[in-house]
Amino acid sequence: MSNAIIIIMINININNNPAKINELKIRSALIVLEREVKSNGLRFFRGSIVRVLKQWFPNLPRNKAKAYEQLKKDGYYATK
């Protein structure tokens, strides 16, 4: 299944449902944080992704790597 089809399905499934929209925002921010930490400096978001995540996780450290480690420890990322 292509990415375009997945995006369309998400838009249909979250249409006018604030809880699902908020969940999508959180998941997207978590993905961006993980990619920025694992890419060694490549930014995927123009602003501060940690600041965005602090809306939902107010006690996050300011450092991306430490914030990622804390969220991973708290179970927001699957461990391999």
Secondary structure, DSSP 8 states (H G I E B T S, - for coil): --HHHHHHHHHHHTTT-HHHHHHHHHHHHHHHHHHHHHTTS--SSSS-HHHHHTTT-TT--SSHHHHHHHHHHTTSS---
